[in-house]
Amino acid sequence: MNMEEFEAEVDAVLASLPPWVNAQIDNLIVVVEPRPSRKQDPTGKELLGLYEGVSLAERGIDYFAFTPDQITVFYRPHMELGLSDEDLRTEIRTTVLHELAHHLGIDDDRLLELGWG
């Protein structure tokens, strides 16, 4: 899978979100990058994805004029897993949903209930 196909897969995951999720997303961008920077992954663990921002659960009445939260999905670490195309698509979906859950303030137990974890 090349980078363009990978980006299209991330877009497909976002397009498949249920309406209740889309209604909650606020001030968020999603990007694909080749690899995490040292700042994003100081331990070098080759993150698959990263959420940076203030989750909806943590926002108060003083939340305004903030730059958008960002989900970054990392291409190379996914490719280096050596998965089949089908398993790679599943892993991309899992990564996007996991990072999106951070934005929404959803914990790991709820992720499992939703079938996202």
Backbone atoms as SQL, in Angstrom:
CREATE TABLE atoms (id INTEGER PRIMARY KEY, chain TEXT, resi INTEGER, resn TEXT, atom TEXT, x REAL, y REAL, z REAL);
INSERT INTO atoms VALUES
  (1, 'A', 1, 'MET', 'N', 0.851, -1.171, 0.000),
  (2, 'A', 1, 'MET', 'CA', 0.000, 0.000, 0.000),
  (3, 'A', 1, 'MET', 'C', 0.897, 1.233, 0.000),
  (4, 'A', 2, 'ASN', 'N', 0.713, 2.087, -0.991),
  (5, 'A', 2, 'ASN', 'CA', 1.506, 3.320, -1.006),
  (6, 'A', 2, 'ASN', 'C', 0.841, 4.372, -0.110),
  (7, 'A', 3, 'MET', 'N', 1.497, 5.512, 0.037),
  (8, 'A', 3, 'MET', 'CA', 1.022, 6.546, 0.958),
  (9, 'A', 3, 'MET', 'C', -0.351, 7.086, 0.546),
  (10, 'A', 4, 'GLU', 'N', -0.579, 7.264, -0.732),
  (11, 'A', 4, 'GLU', 'CA', -1.883, 7.760, -1.194),
  (12, 'A', 4, 'GLU', 'C', -2.997, 6.775, -0.846),
  (13, 'A', 5, 'GLU', 'N', -2.751, 5.499, -1.037),
  (14, 'A', 5, 'GLU', 'CA', -3.739, 4.478, -0.684),
  (15, 'A', 5, 'GLU', 'C', -3.971, 4.444, 0.831),
  (16, 'A', 6, 'PHE', 'N', -2.895, 4.636, 1.581),
  (17, 'A', 6, 'PHE', 'CA', -2.977, 4.679, 3.037),
  (18, 'A', 6, 'PHE', 'C', -3.849, 5.855, 3.478),
  (19, 'A', 7, 'GLU', 'N', -3.590, 7.026, 2.896),
  (20, 'A', 7, 'GLU', 'CA', -4.398, 8.209, 3.212),
  (21, 'A', 7, 'GLU', 'C', -5.860, 7.985, 2.856),
  (22, 'A', 8, 'ALA', 'N', -6.109, 7.329, 1.732),
  (23, 'A', 8, 'ALA', 'CA', -7.488, 7.027, 1.326),
  (24, 'A', 8, 'ALA', 'C', -8.147, 6.089, 2.328),
  (25, 'A', 9, 'GLU', 'N', -7.384, 5.168, 2.878),
  (26, 'A', 9, 'GLU', 'CA', -7.928, 4.253, 3.892),
  (27, 'A', 9, 'GLU', 'C', -8.279, 5.005, 5.170),
  (28, 'A', 10, 'VAL', 'N', -7.434, 5.931, 5.580),
  (29, 'A', 10, 'VAL', 'CA', -7.741, 6.769, 6.748),
  (30, 'A', 10, 'VAL', 'C', -9.017, 7.559, 6.472),
  (31, 'A', 11, 'ASP', 'N', -9.127, 8.155, 5.282),
  (32, 'A', 11, 'ASP', 'CA', -10.333, 8.904, 4.909),
  (33, 'A', 11, 'ASP', 'C', -11.567, 8.014, 4.933),
  (34, 'A', 12, 'ALA', 'N', -11.428, 6.770, 4.488),
  (35, 'A', 12, 'ALA', 'CA', -12.558, 5.841, 4.472),
  (36, 'A', 12, 'ALA', 'C', -13.036, 5.536, 5.894),
  (37, 'A', 13, 'VAL', 'N', -12.099, 5.396, 6.820),
  (38, 'A', 13, 'VAL', 'CA', -12.479, 5.170, 8.218),
  (39, 'A', 13, 'VAL', 'C', -13.276, 6.363, 8.725),
  (40, 'A', 14, 'LEU', 'N', -12.780, 7.565, 8.455),
  (41, 'A', 14, 'LEU', 'CA', -13.470, 8.774, 8.914),
  (42, 'A', 14, 'LEU', 'C', -14.851, 8.903, 8.279),
  (43, 'A', 15, 'ALA', 'N', -14.970, 8.545, 7.010),
  (44, 'A', 15, 'ALA', 'CA', -16.252, 8.633, 6.303),
  (45, 'A', 15, 'ALA', 'C', -17.262, 7.613, 6.836),
  (46, 'A', 16, 'SER', 'N', -16.782, 6.551, 7.461),
  (47, 'A', 16, 'SER', 'CA', -17.671, 5.493, 7.946),
  (48, 'A', 16, 'SER', 'C', -18.142, 5.711, 9.390),
  (49, 'A', 17, 'LEU', 'N', -17.741, 6.808, 9.990),
  (50, 'A', 17, 'LEU', 'CA', -18.117, 7.044, 11.387),
  (51, 'A', 17, 'LEU', 'C', -19.621, 7.210, 11.530),
  (52, 'A', 18, 'PRO', 'N', -20.176, 6.692, 12.618),
  (53, 'A', 18, 'PRO', 'CA', -21.612, 6.867, 12.839),
  (54, 'A', 18, 'PRO', 'C', -21.957, 8.336, 13.111),
  (55, 'A', 19, 'PRO', 'N', -23.190, 8.725, 12.822),
  (56, 'A', 19, 'PRO', 'CA', -23.591, 10.131, 13.008),
  (57, 'A', 19, 'PRO', 'C', -23.347, 10.667, 14.423),
  (58, 'A', 20, 'TRP', 'N', -23.521, 9.828, 15.450),
  (59, 'A', 20, 'TRP', 'CA', -23.320, 10.330, 16.815),
  (60, 'A', 20, 'TRP', 'C', -21.875, 10.743, 17.057),
  (61, 'A', 21, 'VAL', 'N', -20.926, 10.106, 16.354),
  (62, 'A', 21, 'VAL', 'CA', -19.517, 10.488, 16.489),
  (63, 'A', 21, 'VAL', 'C', -19.274, 11.799, 15.749),
  (64, 'A', 22, 'ASN', 'N', -19.723, 11.878, 14.510),
  (65, 'A', 22, 'ASN', 'CA', -19.539, 13.106, 13.733),
  (66, 'A', 22, 'ASN', 'C', -20.132, 14.321, 14.428),
  (67, 'A', 23, 'ALA', 'N', -21.249, 14.136, 15.116),
  (68, 'A', 23, 'ALA', 'CA', -21.907, 15.245, 15.809),
  (69, 'A', 23, 'ALA', 'C', -21.065, 15.770, 16.973),
  (70, 'A', 24, 'GLN', 'N', -20.187, 14.939, 17.507),
  (71, 'A', 24, 'GLN', 'CA', -19.385, 15.344, 18.659),
  (72, 'A', 24, 'GLN', 'C', -18.016, 15.916, 18.293),
  (73, 'A', 25, 'ILE', 'N', -17.486, 15.551, 17.151),
  (74, 'A', 25, 'ILE', 'CA', -16.149, 16.011, 16.769),
  (75, 'A', 25, 'ILE', 'C', -16.142, 17.528, 16.692),
  (76, 'A', 26, 'ASP', 'N', -15.138, 18.136, 17.322),
  (77, 'A', 26, 'ASP', 'CA', -15.058, 19.590, 17.360),
  (78, 'A', 26, 'ASP', 'C', -13.606, 20.037, 17.302),
  (79, 'A', 27, 'ASN', 'N', -13.309, 20.904, 16.345),
  (80, 'A', 27, 'ASN', 'CA', -11.993, 21.537, 16.246),
  (81, 'A', 27, 'ASN', 'C', -10.884, 20.489, 16.151),
  (82, 'A', 28, 'LEU', 'N', -10.994, 19.626, 15.150),
  (83, 'A', 28, 'LEU', 'CA', -10.074, 18.495, 14.994),
  (84, 'A', 28, 'LEU', 'C', -9.648, 18.346, 13.543),
  (85, 'A', 29, 'ILE', 'N', -8.367, 18.089, 13.342),
  (86, 'A', 29, 'ILE', 'CA', -7.863, 17.725, 12.018),
  (87, 'A', 29, 'ILE', 'C', -7.192, 16.361, 12.125),
  (88, 'A', 30, 'VAL', 'N', -7.198, 15.639, 11.013),
  (89, 'A', 30, 'VAL', 'CA', -6.551, 14.329, 10.946),
  (90, 'A', 30, 'VAL', 'C', -5.563, 14.369, 9.790),
  (91, 'A', 31, 'VAL', 'N', -4.320, 13.992, 10.076),
  (92, 'A', 31, 'VAL', 'CA', -3.273, 14.008, 9.061),
  (93, 'A', 31, 'VAL', 'C', -2.536, 12.676, 9.048),
  (94, 'A', 32, 'VAL', 'N', -1.884, 12.402, 7.941),
  (95, 'A', 32, 'VAL', 'CA', -1.007, 11.236, 7.811),
  (96, 'A', 32, 'VAL', 'C', 0.408, 11.762, 7.617),
  (97, 'A', 33, 'GLU', 'N', 1.329, 11.220, 8.383),
  (98, 'A', 33, 'GLU', 'CA', 2.748, 11.569, 8.268),
  (99, 'A', 33, 'GLU', 'C', 3.544, 10.275, 8.108),
  (100, 'A', 34, 'PRO', 'N', 4.725, 10.372, 7.498),
  (101, 'A', 34, 'PRO', 'CA', 5.530, 9.151, 7.324),
  (102, 'A', 34, 'PRO', 'C', 5.911, 8.502, 8.656),
  (103, 'A', 35, 'ARG', 'N', 6.451, 9.287, 9.579),
  (104, 'A', 35, 'ARG', 'CA', 6.907, 8.783, 10.882),
  (105, 'A', 35, 'ARG', 'C', 6.687, 9.865, 11.939),
  (106, 'A', 36, 'PRO', 'N', 6.622, 9.449, 13.192),
  (107, 'A', 36, 'PRO', 'CA', 6.548, 10.458, 14.252),
  (108, 'A', 36, 'PRO', 'C', 7.877, 11.196, 14.396),
  (109, 'A', 37, 'SER', 'N', 7.792, 12.453, 14.785),
  (110, 'A', 37, 'SER', 'CA', 8.996, 13.223, 15.087),
  (111, 'A', 37, 'SER', 'C', 9.536, 12.790, 16.452),
  (112, 'A', 38, 'ARG', 'N', 10.726, 13.224, 16.782),
  (113, 'A', 38, 'ARG', 'CA', 11.290, 12.909, 18.103),
  (114, 'A', 38, 'ARG', 'C', 10.439, 13.511, 19.210),
  (115, 'A', 39, 'LYS', 'N', 9.892, 14.679, 18.943),
  (116, 'A', 39, 'LYS', 'CA', 9.020, 15.321, 19.929),
  (117, 'A', 39, 'LYS', 'C', 7.750, 14.490, 20.142),
  (118, 'A', 40, 'GLN', 'N', 7.205, 13.939, 19.067),
  (119, 'A', 40, 'GLN', 'CA', 5.988, 13.137, 19.166),
  (120, 'A', 40, 'GLN', 'C', 6.241, 11.771, 19.789),
  (121, 'A', 41, 'ASP', 'N', 7.417, 11.224, 19.575),
  (122, 'A', 41, 'ASP', 'CA', 7.748, 9.876, 20.045),
  (123, 'A', 41, 'ASP', 'C', 9.157, 9.862, 20.630),
  (124, 'A', 42, 'PRO', 'N', 9.336, 10.509, 21.791),
  (125, 'A', 42, 'PRO', 'CA', 10.687, 10.637, 22.348),
  (126, 'A', 42, 'PRO', 'C', 11.341, 9.305, 22.721),
  (127, 'A', 43, 'THR', 'N', 10.548, 8.269, 22.939),
  (128, 'A', 43, 'THR', 'CA', 11.127, 6.975, 23.312),
  (129, 'A', 43, 'THR', 'C', 11.447, 6.112, 22.100),
  (130, 'A', 44, 'GLY', 'N', 11.035, 6.552, 20.906),
  (131, 'A', 44, 'GLY', 'CA', 11.325, 5.799, 19.690),
  (132, 'A', 44, 'GLY', 'C', 10.557, 4.504, 19.557),
  (133, 'A', 45, 'LYS', 'N', 9.378, 4.438, 20.133),
  (134, 'A', 45, 'LYS', 'CA', 8.587, 3.202, 20.094),
  (135, 'A', 45, 'LYS', 'C', 7.828, 3.022, 18.789),
  (136, 'A', 46, 'GLU', 'N', 8.011, 3.925, 17.837),
  (137, 'A', 46, 'GLU', 'CA', 7.323, 3.824, 16.542),
  (138, 'A', 46, 'GLU', 'C', 5.811, 3.794, 16.703),
  (139, 'A', 47, 'LEU', 'N', 5.295, 4.887, 17.200),
  (140, 'A', 47, 'LEU', 'CA', 3.859, 5.031, 17.372),
  (141, 'A', 47, 'LEU', 'C', 3.124, 4.809, 16.059),
  (142, 'A', 48, 'LEU', 'N', 1.935, 4.235, 16.142),
  (143, 'A', 48, 'LEU', 'CA', 1.081, 4.088, 14.966),
  (144, 'A', 48, 'LEU', 'C', 0.213, 5.325, 14.773),
  (145, 'A', 49, 'GLY', 'N', -0.130, 5.967, 15.882),
  (146, 'A', 49, 'GLY', 'CA', -0.956, 7.160, 15.814),
  (147, 'A', 49, 'GLY', 'C', -0.776, 7.982, 17.072),
  (148, 'A', 50, 'LEU', 'N', -1.220, 9.242, 17.004),
  (149, 'A', 50, 'LEU', 'CA', -1.058, 10.147, 18.136),
  (150, 'A', 50, 'LEU', 'C', -2.165, 11.177, 18.128),
  (151, 'A', 51, 'TYR', 'N', -2.761, 11.410, 19.294),
  (152, 'A', 51, 'TYR', 'CA', -3.723, 12.497, 19.484),
  (153, 'A', 51, 'TYR', 'C', -3.036, 13.600, 20.264),
  (154, 'A', 52, 'GLU', 'N', -3.114, 14.818, 19.750),
  (155, 'A', 52, 'GLU', 'CA', -2.558, 15.972, 20.437),
  (156, 'A', 52, 'GLU', 'C', -3.664, 17.022, 20.547),
  (157, 'A', 53, 'GLY', 'N', -3.979, 17.396, 21.762),
  (158, 'A', 53, 'GLY', 'CA', -5.017, 18.397, 21.947),
  (159, 'A', 53, 'GLY', 'C', -5.656, 18.311, 23.319),
  (160, 'A', 54, 'VAL', 'N', -6.832, 18.924, 23.426),
  (161, 'A', 54, 'VAL', 'CA', -7.611, 18.948, 24.652),
  (162, 'A', 54, 'VAL', 'C', -8.890, 18.165, 24.378),
  (163, 'A', 55, 'SER', 'N', -9.045, 17.015, 25.029),
  (164, 'A', 55, 'SER', 'CA', -10.209, 16.173, 24.758),
  (165, 'A', 55, 'SER', 'C', -11.495, 16.908, 25.104),
  (166, 'A', 56, 'LEU', 'N', -12.572, 16.479, 24.492),
  (167, 'A', 56, 'LEU', 'CA', -13.870, 17.091, 24.751),
  (168, 'A', 56, 'LEU', 'C', -14.231, 17.000, 26.226),
  (169, 'A', 57, 'ALA', 'N', -13.836, 15.922, 26.873),
  (170, 'A', 57, 'ALA', 'CA', -14.136, 15.725, 28.289),
  (171, 'A', 57, 'ALA', 'C', -13.399, 16.715, 29.185),
  (172, 'A', 58, 'GLU', 'N', -12.287, 17.267, 28.700),
  (173, 'A', 58, 'GLU', 'CA', -11.471, 18.175, 29.503),
  (174, 'A', 58, 'GLU', 'C', -11.718, 19.648, 29.185),
  (175, 'A', 59, 'ARG', 'N', -12.529, 19.922, 28.185),
  (176, 'A', 59, 'ARG', 'CA', -12.772, 21.310, 27.798),
  (177, 'A', 59, 'ARG', 'C', -13.771, 21.955, 28.750),
  (178, 'A', 60, 'GLY', 'N', -13.447, 23.163, 29.138),
  (179, 'A', 60, 'GLY', 'CA', -14.338, 23.913, 30.010),
  (180, 'A', 60, 'GLY', 'C', -14.955, 25.088, 29.272),
  (181, 'A', 61, 'ILE', 'N', -15.608, 25.937, 30.004),
  (182, 'A', 61, 'ILE', 'CA', -16.273, 27.093, 29.394),
  (183, 'A', 61, 'ILE', 'C', -15.270, 28.097, 28.828),
  (184, 'A', 62, 'ASP', 'N', -14.022, 27.988, 29.265),
  (185, 'A', 62, 'ASP', 'CA', -12.992, 28.897, 28.778),
  (186, 'A', 62, 'ASP', 'C', -12.273, 28.359, 27.531),
  (187, 'A', 63, 'TYR', 'N', -12.786, 27.274, 26.948),
  (188, 'A', 63, 'TYR', 'CA', -12.173, 26.711, 25.748),
  (189, 'A', 63, 'TYR', 'C', -12.655, 27.497, 24.529),
  (190, 'A', 64, 'PHE', 'N', -11.813, 28.377, 24.029),
  (191, 'A', 64, 'PHE', 'CA', -12.077, 29.101, 22.792),
  (192, 'A', 64, 'PHE', 'C', -10.760, 29.616, 22.250),
  (193, 'A', 65, 'ALA', 'N', -10.730, 29.816, 20.948),
  (194, 'A', 65, 'ALA', 'CA', -9.552, 30.344, 20.249),
  (195, 'A', 65, 'ALA', 'C', -8.341, 29.416, 20.359),
  (196, 'A', 66, 'PHE', 'N', -8.586, 28.135, 20.496),
  (197, 'A', 66, 'PHE', 'CA', -7.508, 27.150, 20.505),
  (198, 'A', 66, 'PHE', 'C', -7.236, 26.699, 19.073),
  (199, 'A', 67, 'THR', 'N', -5.982, 26.343, 18.801),
  (200, 'A', 67, 'THR', 'CA', -5.686, 25.715, 17.515),
  (201, 'A', 67, 'THR', 'C', -6.361, 24.351, 17.503),
  (202, 'A', 68, 'PRO', 'N', -6.641, 23.819, 16.328),
  (203, 'A', 68, 'PRO', 'CA', -7.331, 22.518, 16.287),
  (204, 'A', 68, 'PRO', 'C', -6.520, 21.403, 16.938),
  (205, 'A', 69, 'ASP', 'N', -7.240, 20.485, 17.563),
  (206, 'A', 69, 'ASP', 'CA', -6.625, 19.234, 18.005),
  (207, 'A', 69, 'ASP', 'C', -6.176, 18.497, 16.748),
  (208, 'A', 70, 'GLN', 'N', -5.229, 17.599, 16.909),
  (209, 'A', 70, 'GLN', 'CA', -4.729, 16.869, 15.743),
  (210, 'A', 70, 'GLN', 'C', -4.557, 15.397, 16.047),
  (211, 'A', 71, 'ILE', 'N', -5.043, 14.584, 15.120),
  (212, 'A', 71, 'ILE', 'CA', -4.741, 13.156, 15.112),
  (213, 'A', 71, 'ILE', 'C', -3.764, 12.940, 13.971),
  (214, 'A', 72, 'THR', 'N', -2.646, 12.312, 14.278),
  (215, 'A', 72, 'THR', 'CA', -1.669, 11.962, 13.258),
  (216, 'A', 72, 'THR', 'C', -1.590, 10.442, 13.181),
  (217, 'A', 73, 'VAL', 'N', -1.734, 9.924, 11.977),
  (218, 'A', 73, 'VAL', 'CA', -1.604, 8.492, 11.726),
  (219, 'A', 73, 'VAL', 'C', -0.297, 8.314, 10.958),
  (220, 'A', 74, 'PHE', 'N', 0.549, 7.418, 11.439),
  (221, 'A', 74, 'PHE', 'CA', 1.887, 7.276, 10.885),
  (222, 'A', 74, 'PHE', 'C', 1.967, 6.107, 9.900),
  (223, 'A', 75, 'TYR', 'N', 2.371, 6.429, 8.696),
  (224, 'A', 75, 'TYR', 'CA', 2.407, 5.485, 7.579),
  (225, 'A', 75, 'TYR', 'C', 3.462, 4.387, 7.747),
  (226, 'A', 76, 'ARG', 'N', 4.724, 4.771, 7.899),
  (227, 'A', 76, 'ARG', 'CA', 5.816, 3.778, 7.909),
  (228, 'A', 76, 'ARG', 'C', 5.673, 2.760, 9.043),
  (229, 'A', 77, 'PRO', 'N', 5.396, 3.171, 10.281),
  (230, 'A', 77, 'PRO', 'CA', 5.245, 2.166, 11.331),
  (231, 'A', 77, 'PRO', 'C', 4.135, 1.152, 11.027),
  (232, 'A', 78, 'HIS', 'N', 3.059, 1.604, 10.392),
  (233, 'A', 78, 'HIS', 'CA', 2.024, 0.654, 9.985),
  (234, 'A', 78, 'HIS', 'C', 2.566, -0.330, 8.948),
  (235, 'A', 79, 'MET', 'N', 3.272, 0.196, 7.961),
  (236, 'A', 79, 'MET', 'CA', 3.789, -0.659, 6.885),
  (237, 'A', 79, 'MET', 'C', 4.814, -1.659, 7.416),
  (238, 'A', 80, 'GLU', 'N', 5.568, -1.250, 8.413),
  (239, 'A', 80, 'GLU', 'CA', 6.610, -2.119, 8.965),
  (240, 'A', 80, 'GLU', 'C', 6.054, -3.260, 9.805),
  (241, 'A', 81, 'LEU', 'N', 4.752, -3.261, 10.062),
  (242, 'A', 81, 'LEU', 'CA', 4.130, -4.379, 10.772),
  (243, 'A', 81, 'LEU', 'C', 4.095, -5.636, 9.905),
  (244, 'A', 82, 'GLY', 'N', 4.213, -5.452, 8.574),
  (245, 'A', 82, 'GLY', 'CA', 4.241, -6.593, 7.659),
  (246, 'A', 82, 'GLY', 'C', 2.919, -7.334, 7.561),
  (247, 'A', 83, 'LEU', 'N', 1.823, -6.626, 7.674),
  (248, 'A', 83, 'LEU', 'CA', 0.497, -7.238, 7.662),
  (249, 'A', 83, 'LEU', 'C', -0.030, -7.441, 6.245),
  (250, 'A', 84, 'SER', 'N', -0.959, -8.372, 6.114),
  (251, 'A', 84, 'SER', 'CA', -1.674, -8.521, 4.846),
  (252, 'A', 84, 'SER', 'C', -2.505, -7.251, 4.615),
  (253, 'A', 85, 'ASP', 'N', -2.971, -7.038, 3.385),
  (254, 'A', 85, 'ASP', 'CA', -3.769, -5.846, 3.089),
  (255, 'A', 85, 'ASP', 'C', -4.985, -5.755, 3.992),
  (256, 'A', 86, 'GLU', 'N', -5.670, -6.867, 4.185),
  (257, 'A', 86, 'GLU', 'CA', -6.874, -6.868, 5.023),
  (258, 'A', 86, 'GLU', 'C', -6.538, -6.535, 6.476),
  (259, 'A', 87, 'ASP', 'N', -5.488, -7.149, 7.004),
  (260, 'A', 87, 'ASP', 'CA', -5.088, -6.882, 8.384),
  (261, 'A', 87, 'ASP', 'C', -4.563, -5.455, 8.543),
  (262, 'A', 88, 'LEU', 'N', -3.889, -4.938, 7.515),
  (263, 'A', 88, 'LEU', 'CA', -3.405, -3.563, 7.555),
  (264, 'A', 88, 'LEU', 'C', -4.585, -2.589, 7.610),
  (265, 'A', 89, 'ARG', 'N', -5.613, -2.837, 6.816),
  (266, 'A', 89, 'ARG', 'CA', -6.808, -1.975, 6.855),
  (267, 'A', 89, 'ARG', 'C', -7.455, -2.016, 8.243),
  (268, 'A', 90, 'THR', 'N', -7.499, -3.183, 8.838),
  (269, 'A', 90, 'THR', 'CA', -8.052, -3.315, 10.185),
  (270, 'A', 90, 'THR', 'C', -7.217, -2.527, 11.180),
  (271, 'A', 91, 'GLU', 'N', -5.897, -2.609, 11.054),
  (272, 'A', 91, 'GLU', 'CA', -5.011, -1.888, 11.979),
  (273, 'A', 91, 'GLU', 'C', -5.140, -0.377, 11.800),
  (274, 'A', 92, 'ILE', 'N', -5.266, 0.088, 10.573),
  (275, 'A', 92, 'ILE', 'CA', -5.459, 1.522, 10.327),
  (276, 'A', 92, 'ILE', 'C', -6.752, 1.978, 10.997),
  (277, 'A', 93, 'ARG', 'N', -7.822, 1.198, 10.807),
  (278, 'A', 93, 'ARG', 'CA', -9.105, 1.536, 11.430),
  (279, 'A', 93, 'ARG', 'C', -8.974, 1.585, 12.952),
  (280, 'A', 94, 'THR', 'N', -8.331, 0.588, 13.517),
  (281, 'A', 94, 'THR', 'CA', -8.143, 0.552, 14.963),
  (282, 'A', 94, 'THR', 'C', -7.379, 1.772, 15.453),
  (283, 'A', 95, 'THR', 'N', -6.329, 2.145, 14.743),
  (284, 'A', 95, 'THR', 'CA', -5.520, 3.309, 15.128),
  (285, 'A', 95, 'THR', 'C', -6.338, 4.586, 15.070),
  (286, 'A', 96, 'VAL', 'N', -7.049, 4.809, 13.969),
  (287, 'A', 96, 'VAL', 'CA', -7.852, 6.030, 13.823),
  (288, 'A', 96, 'VAL', 'C', -8.908, 6.094, 14.924),
  (289, 'A', 97, 'LEU', 'N', -9.608, 5.001, 15.157),
  (290, 'A', 97, 'LEU', 'CA', -10.662, 4.995, 16.169),
  (291, 'A', 97, 'LEU', 'C', -10.099, 5.191, 17.571),
  (292, 'A', 98, 'HIS', 'N', -8.953, 4.599, 17.840),
  (293, 'A', 98, 'HIS', 'CA', -8.318, 4.764, 19.149),
  (294, 'A', 98, 'HIS', 'C', -7.959, 6.230, 19.398),
  (295, 'A', 99, 'GLU', 'N', -7.351, 6.860, 18.418),
  (296, 'A', 99, 'GLU', 'CA', -6.954, 8.262, 18.583),
  (297, 'A', 99, 'GLU', 'C', -8.185, 9.168, 18.632),
  (298, 'A', 100, 'LEU', 'N', -9.191, 8.861, 17.858),
  (299, 'A', 100, 'LEU', 'CA', -10.434, 9.624, 17.888),
  (300, 'A', 100, 'LEU', 'C', -11.097, 9.508, 19.265),
  (301, 'A', 101, 'ALA', 'N', -10.992, 8.335, 19.873),
  (302, 'A', 101, 'ALA', 'CA', -11.543, 8.149, 21.214),
  (303, 'A', 101, 'ALA', 'C', -10.891, 9.093, 22.216),
  (304, 'A', 102, 'HIS', 'N', -9.588, 9.342, 22.072),
  (305, 'A', 102, 'HIS', 'CA', -8.924, 10.305, 22.949),
  (306, 'A', 102, 'HIS', 'C', -9.563, 11.679, 22.800),
  (307, 'A', 103, 'HIS', 'N', -9.850, 12.083, 21.573),
  (308, 'A', 103, 'HIS', 'CA', -10.496, 13.380, 21.322),
  (309, 'A', 103, 'HIS', 'C', -11.865, 13.430, 21.997),
  (310, 'A', 104, 'LEU', 'N', -12.612, 12.354, 21.885),
  (311, 'A', 104, 'LEU', 'CA', -13.973, 12.307, 22.429),
  (312, 'A', 104, 'LEU', 'C', -14.001, 12.108, 23.946),
  (313, 'A', 105, 'GLY', 'N', -12.860, 11.722, 24.534),
  (314, 'A', 105, 'GLY', 'CA', -12.812, 11.461, 25.968),
  (315, 'A', 105, 'GLY', 'C', -13.329, 10.079, 26.322),
  (316, 'A', 106, 'ILE', 'N', -13.227, 9.136, 25.394),
  (317, 'A', 106, 'ILE', 'CA', -13.684, 7.759, 25.604),
  (318, 'A', 106, 'ILE', 'C', -12.532, 6.935, 26.161),
  (319, 'A', 107, 'ASP', 'N', -12.788, 6.226, 27.250),
  (320, 'A', 107, 'ASP', 'CA', -11.733, 5.395, 27.846),
  (321, 'A', 107, 'ASP', 'C', -11.658, 4.024, 27.165),
  (322, 'A', 108, 'ASP', 'N', -10.641, 3.260, 27.517),
  (323, 'A', 108, 'ASP', 'CA', -10.392, 1.968, 26.868),
  (324, 'A', 108, 'ASP', 'C', -11.532, 0.973, 27.073),
  (325, 'A', 109, 'ASP', 'N', -12.162, 0.974, 28.254),
  (326, 'A', 109, 'ASP', 'CA', -13.287, 0.060, 28.487),
  (327, 'A', 109, 'ASP', 'C', -14.446, 0.360, 27.531),
  (328, 'A', 110, 'ARG', 'N', -14.751, 1.636, 27.359),
  (329, 'A', 110, 'ARG', 'CA', -15.843, 2.028, 26.452),
  (330, 'A', 110, 'ARG', 'C', -15.450, 1.702, 25.009),
  (331, 'A', 111, 'LEU', 'N', -14.186, 1.844, 24.676),
  (332, 'A', 111, 'LEU', 'CA', -13.721, 1.481, 23.335),
  (333, 'A', 111, 'LEU', 'C', -14.046, 0.025, 23.026),
  (334, 'A', 112, 'LEU', 'N', -13.799, -0.836, 23.988),
  (335, 'A', 112, 'LEU', 'CA', -14.087, -2.259, 23.807),
  (336, 'A', 112, 'LEU', 'C', -15.588, -2.481, 23.640),
  (337, 'A', 113, 'GLU', 'N', -16.409, -1.777, 24.433),
  (338, 'A', 113, 'GLU', 'CA', -17.869, -1.897, 24.310),
  (339, 'A', 113, 'GLU', 'C', -18.340, -1.493, 22.911),
  (340, 'A', 114, 'LEU', 'N', -17.702, -0.482, 22.356),
  (341, 'A', 114, 'LEU', 'CA', -18.076, 0.009, 21.026),
  (342, 'A', 114, 'LEU', 'C', -17.529, -0.872, 19.901),
  (343, 'A', 115, 'GLY', 'N', -16.637, -1.798, 20.252),
  (344, 'A', 115, 'GLY', 'CA', -16.002, -2.623, 19.235),
  (345, 'A', 115, 'GLY', 'C', -14.871, -1.901, 18.528),
  (346, 'A', 116, 'TRP', 'N', -14.328, -0.862, 19.179),
  (347, 'A', 116, 'TRP', 'CA', -13.261, -0.055, 18.605),
  (348, 'A', 116, 'TRP', 'C', -11.901, -0.450, 19.127),
  (349, 'A', 117, 'GLY', 'N', -11.812, -1.370, 20.032),
  (350, 'A', 117, 'GLY', 'CA', -10.520, -1.643, 20.649),
  (351, 'A', 117, 'GLY', 'C', -10.076, -3.065, 20.489);
